[in-house]
């Protein structure tokens, strides 16, 4: 008995190309969502630790822990950026102190 082999190649249907108006394209293309910078666990932990040290008081009111967690989750990236800027300022001031001390305290030659 002869063996029958079927053609398994996919058949591409013919599609008519039509020009779409810019409004129609805007509906089809998804809008890009802007995401806030991702919070690092270290910044989140530091924020919560600061709230805990203050007794979970914020702006004169005692906050619930859940509210503080929510606030830390949203503000931790901003606090992290602010902390980095303060560190840069601190390092620059230490360098200035070191330079001025080097000028004032000249080493005594050893005989």
ChimeraX commands (.cxc) that place a marker at each C-alpha (Angstrom):
marker #1 position 0.00,0.00,0.00 radius 0.5
marker #1 position 1.53,3.39,-0.96 radius 0.5
marker #1 position 2.16,5.94,1.75 radius 0.5
marker #1 position 0.43,9.32,1.44 radius 0.5
marker #1 position 2.43,12.34,2.58 radius 0.5
marker #1 position 0.53,15.49,3.46 radius 0.5
marker #1 position 1.95,18.95,2.93 radius 0.5
marker #1 position 2.40,20.45,6.43 radius 0.5
marker #1 position 3.81,23.81,5.39 radius 0.5
marker #1 position 1.76,26.71,6.71 radius 0.5
marker #1 position -0.24,28.62,4.15 radius 0.5
marker #1 position -0.08,32.37,4.59 radius 0.5
marker #1 position -3.36,34.12,3.96 radius 0.5
marker #1 position -3.24,37.20,1.78 radius 0.5
marker #1 position -3.85,40.37,3.76 radius 0.5
marker #1 position -4.88,43.63,2.18 radius 0.5
marker #1 position -2.86,46.58,3.40 radius 0.5
marker #1 position -4.81,49.72,4.10 radius 0.5
marker #1 position -3.59,53.09,5.18 radius 0.5
marker #1 position -4.78,54.16,8.60 radius 0.5
marker #1 position -5.24,57.69,9.80 radius 0.5
marker #1 position -3.03,59.00,12.64 radius 0.5
marker #1 position -6.03,58.94,14.97 radius 0.5
marker #1 position -6.63,55.27,14.22 radius 0.5
marker #1 position -2.93,54.53,14.81 radius 0.5
marker #1 position -3.04,56.33,18.15 radius 0.5
marker #1 position -5.88,54.07,19.26 radius 0.5
marker #1 position -3.98,50.93,18.23 radius 0.5
marker #1 position -0.60,51.84,19.73 radius 0.5
marker #1 position -0.45,51.51,23.51 radius 0.5
marker #1 position 0.45,54.58,25.51 radius 0.5
marker #1 position 3.76,54.46,27.33 radius 0.5
marker #1 position 3.43,54.54,31.07 radius 0.5
marker #1 position 5.93,56.48,33.10 radius 0.5
marker #1 position 7.19,54.57,36.07 radius 0.5
marker #1 position 8.62,56.12,39.17 radius 0.5
marker #1 position 12.15,55.09,39.97 radius 0.5
marker #1 position 12.31,51.79,41.72 radius 0.5
marker #1 position 12.79,51.96,45.44 radius 0.5
marker #1 position 15.79,50.16,46.82 radius 0.5
marker #1 position 15.26,47.97,49.88 radius 0.5
marker #1 position 18.05,49.79,51.71 radius 0.5
marker #1 position 16.44,53.20,51.19 radius 0.5
marker #1 position 13.04,51.82,52.22 radius 0.5
marker #1 position 14.55,50.29,55.37 radius 0.5
marker #1 position 16.36,53.53,56.25 radius 0.5
marker #1 position 13.14,55.50,55.81 radius 0.5
marker #1 position 11.21,53.12,58.08 radius 0.5
marker #1 position 14.02,53.17,60.62 radius 0.5
marker #1 position 13.86,56.99,60.75 radius 0.5
marker #1 position 10.09,56.85,61.32 radius 0.5
marker #1 position 10.54,54.25,64.07 radius 0.5
marker #1 position 13.14,56.43,65.81 radius 0.5
marker #1 position 10.68,59.34,65.72 radius 0.5
marker #1 position 7.93,57.16,67.19 radius 0.5
marker #1 position 6.06,57.05,63.85 radius 0.5
marker #1 position 5.31,60.76,64.09 radius 0.5
marker #1 position 5.06,62.64,60.81 radius 0.5
marker #1 position 4.28,66.36,60.61 radius 0.5
marker #1 position 3.23,66.44,64.26 radius 0.5
marker #1 position 0.79,63.53,64.01 radius 0.5
marker #1 position 1.26,59.95,65.06 radius 0.5
marker #1 position 0.94,57.77,61.96 radius 0.5
marker #1 position -0.05,54.14,61.66 radius 0.5
marker #1 position 2.76,51.81,60.63 radius 0.5
marker #1 position 0.95,50.96,57.39 radius 0.5
marker #1 position 0.78,54.65,56.43 radius 0.5
marker #1 position 4.49,55.07,57.15 radius 0.5
marker #1 position 5.33,52.01,55.04 radius 0.5
marker #1 position 3.26,53.37,52.17 radius 0.5
marker #1 position 4.90,56.78,52.42 radius 0.5
marker #1 position 8.39,55.25,52.58 radius 0.5
marker #1 position 7.67,53.15,49.52 radius 0.5
marker #1 position 6.83,56.26,47.50 radius 0.5
marker #1 position 9.44,58.65,48.92 radius 0.5
marker #1 position 12.44,56.35,49.37 radius 0.5
marker #1 position 13.96,57.09,45.91 radius 0.5
marker #1 position 13.76,60.85,46.53 radius 0.5
marker #1 position 15.28,60.44,49.99 radius 0.5
marker #1 position 18.02,58.27,48.51 radius 0.5
marker #1 position 18.87,60.97,45.94 radius 0.5
marker #1 position 18.90,63.62,48.66 radius 0.5
marker #1 position 21.18,61.44,50.80 radius 0.5
marker #1 position 23.60,61.00,47.86 radius 0.5
marker #1 position 23.75,64.78,47.34 radius 0.5
marker #1 position 24.46,65.33,51.03 radius 0.5
marker #1 position 27.26,62.74,50.89 radius 0.5
marker #1 position 28.86,64.56,47.95 radius 0.5
marker #1 position 28.74,67.83,49.92 radius 0.5
marker #1 position 30.21,66.14,53.00 radius 0.5
marker #1 position 33.09,64.62,51.03 radius 0.5
marker #1 position 33.86,67.98,49.40 radius 0.5
marker #1 position 33.93,69.73,52.79 radius 0.5
marker #1 position 36.25,67.07,54.26 radius 0.5
marker #1 position 38.62,67.56,51.32 radius 0.5
marker #1 position 38.62,71.31,51.94 radius 0.5
marker #1 position 39.40,70.77,55.63 radius 0.5
marker #1 position 42.20,68.36,54.69 radius 0.5
marker #1 position 43.72,70.81,52.20 radius 0.5
marker #1 position 43.66,73.70,54.65 radius 0.5
marker #1 position 45.18,71.54,57.42 radius 0.5
marker #1 position 47.93,70.44,55.04 radius 0.5
marker #1 position 48.77,74.08,54.35 radius 0.5
marker #1 position 48.69,75.07,58.04 radius 0.5
marker #1 position 50.55,72.09,59.46 radius 0.5
marker #1 position 53.78,71.80,57.58 radius 0.5
marker #1 position 55.82,68.73,58.49 radius 0.5
marker #1 position 58.86,69.32,60.69 radius 0.5
marker #1 position 62.06,67.98,59.10 radius 0.5
marker #1 position 63.62,65.14,61.07 radius 0.5
marker #1 position 67.36,65.40,61.78 radius 0.5
marker link #1:1,2 radius 0.2
marker link #1:2,3 radius 0.2
marker link #1:3,4 radius 0.2
marker link #1:4,5 radius 0.2
marker link #1:5,6 radius 0.2
marker link #1:6,7 radius 0.2
marker link #1:7,8 radius 0.2
marker link #1:8,9 radius 0.2
marker link #1:9,10 radius 0.2
marker link #1:10,11 radius 0.2
marker link #1:11,12 radius 0.2
marker link #1:12,13 radius 0.2
marker link #1:13,14 radius 0.2
marker link #1:14,15 radius 0.2
marker link #1:15,16 radius 0.2
marker link #1:16,17 radius 0.2
marker link #1:17,18 radius 0.2
marker link #1:18,19 radius 0.2
marker link #1:19,20 radius 0.2
marker link #1:20,21 radius 0.2
marker link #1:21,22 radius 0.2
marker link #1:22,23 radius 0.2
marker link #1:23,24 radius 0.2
marker link #1:24,25 radius 0.2
marker link #1:25,26 radius 0.2
marker link #1:26,27 radius 0.2
marker link #1:27,28 radius 0.2
marker link #1:28,29 radius 0.2
marker link #1:29,30 radius 0.2
marker link #1:30,31 radius 0.2
marker link #1:31,32 radius 0.2
marker link #1:32,33 radius 0.2
marker link #1:33,34 radius 0.2
marker link #1:34,35 radius 0.2
marker link #1:35,36 radius 0.2
marker link #1:36,37 radius 0.2
marker link #1:37,38 radius 0.2
marker link #1:38,39 radius 0.2
marker link #1:39,40 radius 0.2
marker link #1:40,41 radius 0.2
marker link #1:41,42 radius 0.2
marker link #1:42,43 radius 0.2
marker link #1:43,44 radius 0.2
marker link #1:44,45 radius 0.2
marker link #1:45,46 radius 0.2
marker link #1:46,47 radius 0.2
marker link #1:47,48 radius 0.2
marker link #1:48,49 radius 0.2
marker link #1:49,50 radius 0.2
marker link #1:50,51 radius 0.2
marker link #1:51,52 radius 0.2
marker link #1:52,53 radius 0.2
marker link #1:53,54 radius 0.2
marker link #1:54,55 radius 0.2
marker link #1:55,56 radius 0.2
marker link #1:56,57 radius 0.2
marker link #1:57,58 radius 0.2
marker link #1:58,59 radius 0.2
marker link #1:59,60 radius 0.2
marker link #1:60,61 radius 0.2
marker link #1:61,62 radius 0.2
marker link #1:62,63 radius 0.2
marker link #1:63,64 radius 0.2
marker link #1:64,65 radius 0.2
marker link #1:65,66 radius 0.2
marker link #1:66,67 radius 0.2
marker link #1:67,68 radius 0.2
marker link #1:68,69 radius 0.2
marker link #1:69,70 radius 0.2
marker link #1:70,71 radius 0.2
marker link #1:71,72 radius 0.2
marker link #1:72,73 radius 0.2
marker link #1:73,74 radius 0.2
marker link #1:74,75 radius 0.2
marker link #1:75,76 radius 0.2
marker link #1:76,77 radius 0.2
marker link #1:77,78 radius 0.2
marker link #1:78,79 radius 0.2
marker link #1:79,80 radius 0.2
marker link #1:80,81 radius 0.2
marker link #1:81,82 radius 0.2
marker link #1:82,83 radius 0.2
marker link #1:83,84 radius 0.2
marker link #1:84,85 radius 0.2
marker link #1:85,86 radius 0.2
marker link #1:86,87 radius 0.2
marker link #1:87,88 radius 0.2
marker link #1:88,89 radius 0.2
marker link #1:89,90 radius 0.2
marker link #1:90,91 radius 0.2
marker link #1:91,92 radius 0.2
marker link #1:92,93 radius 0.2
marker link #1:93,94 radius 0.2
marker link #1:94,95 radius 0.2
marker link #1:95,96 radius 0.2
marker link #1:96,97 radius 0.2
marker link #1:97,98 radius 0.2
marker link #1:98,99 radius 0.2
marker link #1:99,100 radius 0.2
marker link #1:100,101 radius 0.2
marker link #1:101,102 radius 0.2
marker link #1:102,103 radius 0.2
marker link #1:103,104 radius 0.2
marker link #1:104,105 radius 0.2
marker link #1:105,106 radius 0.2
marker link #1:106,107 radius 0.2
marker link #1:107,108 radius 0.2
marker link #1:108,109 radius 0.2
marker link #1:109,110 radius 0.2
marker link #1:110,111 radius 0.2
view
